[in-house]
Amino acid sequence: MSRNSKEGIVLAMDCAKTMRDECRRGDRSVFEVSIQCLQNIVRQKIFAETKNEYLLMQFSASDGVRVVPQKGGLMCPPNFHLLRHLMSDLSDVTRVTSDPISVMDALDEAIKQLVDYTRLKKLSDKKIALLTNFGHFDDKDMHRFDTDIGERLRQLGIKLIIM
C-alpha cells in the first residue's frame, strides 16, 4: 500500500450485556479487551500520522446504533478526542447494560454509514471492524449474512474485519 493511500474505516463496537462475558483467559471481559484493542489502533494511527478516516459506532438495544461524534466530523482521521473518548467515556464498563440487538442490523447500519460518508472521497479501501463476541448471533442472522449482508459487502468492495 502506498504512503498516500487513504482508507475509510468504521469501528463498530458491541455494547450489549453479552460483552461482559470473560475472555478465554478469564482475567478481563470481552468488552474491556475490545476497548483496549480500539485504543491501541487509534493510538498507533495518531502517531503514524495516517490519512485514514475513522467513524466509531456503538450498538445495543437501549441505544440502538449510535455514531459517536468526533472533533472534525463524524468520520475523520484518528485524533486525541477519539482516543480520549475510548479511554474515558466508552471504557466505563457500566455502559454495558443493554440487551443485544441483531449484529446484522448493526452491520447493515455500518455499511450505510460507510457508504454515505465516503461517497465523494477518493479512498483506496473501505473496511468495517466489528468488535463483538457474537453472544446473540443466531441461525436467522447467519442466513441473513449469507443472503444479504455478505453480498452487499462484496458489491460495495467493503472488507469486514471481525475482532
Phi and psi in degrees as GROMACS dihedral restraints (atoms count N, CA, C in turn):
[ dihedral_restraints ]
;  ai    aj    ak    al  type     phi  dphi    fc
    3     4     5     6     1   -74.0    20    10
    4     5     6     7     1   160.4    20    10
    6     7     8     9     1   -67.3    20    10
    7     8     9    10     1   -23.3    20    10
    9    10    11    12     1   -93.0    20    10
   10    11    12    13     1     2.2    20    10
   12    13    14    15     1   -69.4    20    10
   13    14    15    16     1   153.6    20    10
   15    16    17    18     1  -136.8    20    10
   16    17    18    19     1   130.7    20    10
   18    19    20    21     1  -114.3    20    10
   19    20    21    22     1   150.8    20    10
   21    22    23    24     1  -108.1    20    10
   22    23    24    25     1   122.9    20    10
   24    25    26    27     1  -130.8    20    10
   25    26    27    28     1   127.9    20    10
   27    28    29    30     1  -101.2    20    10
   28    29    30    31     1   125.4    20    10
   30    31    32    33     1  -100.4    20    10
   31    32    33    34     1   106.0    20    10
   33    34    35    36     1  -104.1    20    10
   34    35    36    37     1   113.4    20    10
   36    37    38    39     1  -107.9    20    10
   37    38    39    40     1   122.9    20    10
   39    40    41    42     1   -77.1    20    10
   40    41    42    43     1   127.5    20    10
   42    43    44    45     1  -119.3    20    10
   43    44    45    46     1    33.0    20    10
   45    46    47    48     1   -89.4    20    10
   46    47    48    49     1   166.5    20    10
   48    49    50    51     1   -56.2    20    10
   49    50    51    52     1   -33.9    20    10
   51    52    53    54     1   -63.1    20    10
   52    53    54    55     1   -17.7    20    10
   54    55    56    57     1   -74.9    20    10
   55    56    57    58     1    -8.1    20    10
   57    58    59    60     1   -78.4    20    10
   58    59    60    61     1   -12.9    20    10
   60    61    62    63     1   -57.8    20    10
   61    62    63    64     1   146.2    20    10
   63    64    65    66     1   -74.8    20    10
   64    65    66    67     1   150.5    20    10
   66    67    68    69     1   -70.7    20    10
   67    68    69    70     1   172.1    20    10
   69    70    71    72     1   -58.1    20    10
   70    71    72    73     1   -34.3    20    10
   72    73    74    75     1   -76.9    20    10
   73    74    75    76     1   -18.1    20    10
   75    76    77    78     1    80.9    20    10
   76    77    78    79     1     3.4    20    10
   78    79    80    81     1   -94.1    20    10
   79    80    81    82     1   -20.5    20    10
   81    82    83    84     1  -142.7    20    10
   82    83    84    85     1   161.2    20    10
   84    85    86    87     1   -80.8    20    10
   85    86    87    88     1   163.0    20    10
   87    88    89    90     1   -59.7    20    10
   88    89    90    91     1   -38.5    20    10
   90    91    92    93     1   -61.0    20    10
   91    92    93    94     1   -46.5    20    10
   93    94    95    96     1   -63.4    20    10
   94    95    96    97     1   -40.8    20    10
   96    97    98    99     1   -66.4    20    10
   97    98    99   100     1   -39.1    20    10
   99   100   101   102     1   -63.8    20    10
  100   101   102   103     1   -43.0    20    10
  102   103   104   105     1   -61.8    20    10
  103   104   105   106     1   -44.8    20    10
  105   106   107   108     1   -62.5    20    10
  106   107   108   109     1   -38.5    20    10
  108   109   110   111     1   -62.0    20    10
  109   110   111   112     1   -46.9    20    10
  111   112   113   114     1   -62.1    20    10
  112   113   114   115     1   -42.5    20    10
  114   115   116   117     1   -59.7    20    10
  115   116   117   118     1   -43.6    20    10
  117   118   119   120     1   -65.4    20    10
  118   119   120   121     1   -40.8    20    10
  120   121   122   123     1   -61.7    20    10
  121   122   123   124     1   -51.2    20    10
  123   124   125   126     1   -64.9    20    10
  124   125   126   127     1   -44.3    20    10
  126   127   128   129     1   -58.7    20    10
  127   128   129   130     1   -46.2    20    10
  129   130   131   132     1   -62.8    20    10
  130   131   132   133     1   -41.7    20    10
  132   133   134   135     1   -71.8    20    10
  133   134   135   136     1   -30.8    20    10
  135   136   137   138     1   -61.7    20    10
  136   137   138   139     1   -49.0    20    10
  138   139   140   141     1   -78.3    20    10
  139   140   141   142     1   -16.7    20    10
  141   142   143   144     1   -82.9    20    10
  142   143   144   145     1    -5.9    20    10
  144   145   146   147     1    51.3    20    10
  145   146   147   148     1    46.1    20    10
  147   148   149   150     1   -72.2    20    10
  148   149   150   151     1   155.8    20    10
  150   151   152   153     1   -94.2    20    10
  151   152   153   154     1    -2.0    20    10
  153   154   155   156     1   -58.1    20    10
  154   155   156   157     1   151.4    20    10
  156   157   158   159     1  -118.4    20    10
  157   158   159   160     1   137.4    20    10
  159   160   161   162     1  -119.1    20    10
  160   161   162   163     1   145.9    20    10
  162   163   164   165     1  -128.9    20    10
  163   164   165   166     1   126.2    20    10
  165   166   167   168     1  -101.5    20    10
  166   167   168   169     1   128.1    20    10
  168   169   170   171     1  -123.2    20    10
  169   170   171   172     1   144.0    20    10
  171   172   173   174     1  -119.9    20    10
  172   173   174   175     1   143.0    20    10
  174   175   176   177     1  -138.6    20    10
  175   176   177   178     1   136.7    20    10
  177   178   179   180     1  -165.5    20    10
  178   179   180   181     1   169.3    20    10
  180   181   182   183     1   -68.0    20    10
  181   182   183   184     1   -38.3    20    10
  183   184   185   186     1   -70.9    20    10
  184   185   186   187     1   -36.7    20    10
  186   187   188   189     1   -99.0    20    10
  187   188   189   190     1   -12.5    20    10
  189   190   191   192     1    69.6    20    10
  190   191   192   193     1  -143.1    20    10
  192   193   194   195     1  -104.8    20    10
  193   194   195   196     1   119.5    20    10
  195   196   197   198     1  -120.8    20    10
  196   197   198   199     1   125.3    20    10
  198   199   200   201     1   -86.4    20    10
  199   200   201   202     1   128.1    20    10
  201   202   203   204     1   -83.1    20    10
  202   203   204   205     1   120.1    20    10
  204   205   206   207     1   -67.5    20    10
  205   206   207   208     1   142.5    20    10
  207   208   209   210     1  -127.5    20    10
  208   209   210   211     1   159.7    20    10
  210   211   212   213     1   -68.5    20    10
  211   212   213   214     1   132.0    20    10
  213   214   215   216     1    97.9    20    10
  214   215   216   217     1     3.3    20    10
  216   217   218   219     1   112.8    20    10
  217   218   219   220     1   175.6    20    10
  219   220   221   222     1   -72.0    20    10
  220   221   222   223     1   -34.3    20    10
  222   223   224   225     1  -120.6    20    10
  223   224   225   226     1   114.7    20    10
  225   226   227   228     1  -153.6    20    10
  226   227   228   229     1   168.1    20    10
  228   229   230   231     1   -58.7    20    10
  229   230   231   232     1   152.3    20    10
  231   232   233   234     1   -59.7    20    10
  232   233   234   235     1   138.6    20    10
  234   235   236   237     1  -145.2    20    10
  235   236   237   238     1   173.9    20    10
  237   238   239   240     1   -68.5    20    10
  238   239   240   241     1   -25.4    20    10
  240   241   242   243     1   -63.2    20    10
  241   242   243   244     1   -45.9    20    10
  243   244   245   246     1   -64.2    20    10
  244   245   246   247     1   -44.1    20    10
  246   247   248   249     1   -62.0    20    10
  247   248   249   250     1   -42.1    20    10
  249   250   251   252     1   -61.6    20    10
  250   251   252   253     1   -41.0    20    10
  252   253   254   255     1   -61.7    20    10
  253   254   255   256     1   -43.2    20    10
  255   256   257   258     1   -66.5    20    10
  256   257   258   259     1   -32.8    20    10
  258   259   260   261     1   -83.5    20    10
  259   260   261   262     1   -25.5    20    10
  261   262   263   264     1  -116.4    20    10
  262   263   264   265     1   -67.8    20    10
  264   265   266   267     1   -60.6    20    10
  265   266   267   268     1   -52.9    20    10
  267   268   269   270     1   -77.6    20    10
  268   269   270   271     1   -28.0    20    10
  270   271   272   273     1   -75.3    20    10
  271   272   273   274     1    -6.0    20    10
  273   274   275   276     1   -68.8    20    10
  274   275   276   277     1   107.6    20    10
  276   277   278   279     1   -63.7    20    10
  277   278   279   280     1   -20.1    20    10
  279   280   281   282     1   -67.6    20    10
  280   281   282   283     1   -15.1    20    10
  282   283   284   285     1   -69.7    20    10
  283   284   285   286     1   -16.9    20    10
  285   286   287   288     1   -86.3    20    10
  286   287   288   289     1    77.0    20    10
  288   289   290   291     1  -126.7    20    10
  289   290   291   292     1    -7.5    20    10
  291   292   293   294     1   -87.3    20    10
  292   293   294   295     1   156.8    20    10
  294   295   296   297     1   -72.9    20    10
  295   296   297   298     1   154.4    20    10
  297   298   299   300     1   -73.7    20    10
  298   299   300   301     1   153.4    20    10
  300   301   302   303     1  -110.0    20    10
  301   302   303   304     1   171.8    20    10
  303   304   305   306     1   -63.1    20    10
  304   305   306   307     1   129.6    20    10
  306   307   308   309     1   -60.3    20    10
  307   308   309   310     1   -33.4    20    10
  309   310   311   312     1   -67.0    20    10
  310   311   312   313     1   -37.6    20    10
  312   313   314   315     1   -63.7    20    10
  313   314   315   316     1   -40.3    20    10
  315   316   317   318     1   -65.9    20    10
  316   317   318   319     1   -42.2    20    10
  318   319   320   321     1   -63.7    20    10
  319   320   321   322     1   -40.7    20    10
  321   322   323   324     1   -59.4    20    10
  322   323   324   325     1   -44.7    20    10
  324   325   326   327     1   -67.6    20    10
  325   326   327   328     1   -38.2    20    10
  327   328   329   330     1   -62.0    20    10
  328   329   330   331     1   -41.3    20    10
  330   331   332   333     1   -61.9    20    10
  331   332   333   334     1   -46.7    20    10
  333   334   335   336     1   -59.4    20    10
  334   335   336   337     1   -46.9    20    10
  336   337   338   339     1   -62.8    20    10
  337   338   339   340     1   -44.8    20    10
  339   340   341   342     1   -62.8    20    10
  340   341   342   343     1   -43.9    20    10
  342   343   344   345     1   -65.6    20    10
  343   344   345   346     1   -44.5    20    10
  345   346   347   348     1   -61.4    20    10
  346   347   348   349     1   -45.7    20    10
  348   349   350   351     1   -82.7    20    10
  349   350   351   352     1   -12.8    20    10
  351   352   353   354     1  -113.2    20    10
  352   353   354   355     1     3.8    20    10
  354   355   356   357     1   -52.3    20    10
  355   356   357   358     1   -45.6    20    10
  357   358   359   360     1  -100.1    20    10
  358   359   360   361     1     8.2    20    10
  360   361   362   363     1  -102.7    20    10
  361   362   363   364     1   146.3    20    10
  363   364   365   366     1   -91.3    20    10
  364   365   366   367     1   107.3    20    10
  366   367   368   369     1  -122.2    20    10
  367   368   369   370     1   147.2    20    10
  369   370   371   372     1   -83.1    20    10
  370   371   372   373     1   -24.3    20    10
  372   373   374   375     1  -156.3    20    10
  373   374   375   376     1   151.5    20    10
  375   376   377   378     1  -126.9    20    10
  376   377   378   379     1   132.8    20    10
  378   379   380   381     1  -139.0    20    10
  379   380   381   382     1   151.2    20    10
  381   382   383   384     1  -124.0    20    10
  382   383   384   385     1   122.2    20    10
  384   385   386   387     1  -101.8    20    10
  385   386   387   388     1   115.7    20    10
  387   388   389   390     1  -104.0    20    10
  388   389   390   391     1   118.8    20    10
  390   391   392   393     1  -107.6    20    10
  391   392   393   394     1   103.6    20    10
  393   394   395   396     1  -154.9    20    10
  394   395   396   397     1   162.5    20    10
  396   397   398   399     1  -106.8    20    10
  397   398   399   400     1     8.3    20    10
  399   400   401   402     1    53.8    20    10
  400   401   402   403     1    32.3    20    10
  402   403   404   405     1   -65.9    20    10
  403   404   405   406     1   -11.5    20    10
  405   406   407   408     1  -134.8    20    10
  406   407   408   409     1    32.4    20    10
  408   409   410   411     1   -95.5    20    10
  409   410   411   412     1   121.4    20    10
  411   412   413   414     1  -119.9    20    10
  412   413   414   415     1  -178.7    20    10
  414   415   416   417     1   -61.4    20    10
  415   416   417   418     1   -35.8    20    10
  417   418   419   420     1   -62.3    20    10
  418   419   420   421     1   -40.9    20    10
  420   421   422   423     1   -64.0    20    10
  421   422   423   424     1   -41.7    20    10
  423   424   425   426     1   -63.0    20    10
  424   425   426   427     1   -41.7    20    10
  426   427   428   429     1   -64.0    20    10
  427   428   429   430     1   -43.4    20    10
  429   430   431   432     1   -64.2    20    10
  430   431   432   433     1   -36.9    20    10
  432   433   434   435     1   -64.0    20    10
  433   434   435   436     1   -46.2    20    10
  435   436   437   438     1   -62.8    20    10
  436   437   438   439     1   -40.5    20    10
  438   439   440   441     1   -92.3    20    10
  439   440   441   442     1   -25.8    20    10
  441   442   443   444     1  -122.6    20    10
  442   443   444   445     1   -64.6    20    10
  444   445   446   447     1   -63.5    20    10
  445   446   447   448     1   -48.2    20    10
  447   448   449   450     1   -58.5    20    10
  448   449   450   451     1   -41.5    20    10
  450   451   452   453     1   -65.9    20    10
  451   452   453   454     1   -42.0    20    10
  453   454   455   456     1   -63.2    20    10
  454   455   456   457     1   -40.6    20    10
  456   457   458   459     1   -59.7    20    10
  457   458   459   460     1   -44.9    20    10
  459   460   461   462     1   -63.5    20    10
  460   461   462   463     1   -46.7    20    10
  462   463   464   465     1   -61.9    20    10
  463   464   465   466     1   -38.1    20    10
  465   466   467   468     1   -88.9    20    10
  466   467   468   469     1    -3.6    20    10
  468   469   470   471     1    68.6    20    10
  469   470   471   472     1    34.9    20    10
  471   472   473   474     1  -101.3    20    10
  472   473   474   475     1   132.2    20    10
  474   475   476   477     1   -92.4    20    10
  475   476   477   478     1   135.1    20    10
  477   478   479   480     1  -104.3    20    10
  478   479   480   481     1   125.2    20    10
  480   481   482   483     1  -115.3    20    10
  481   482   483   484     1   120.3    20    10
  483   484   485   486     1  -104.1    20    10
  484   485   486   487     1   124.4    20    10
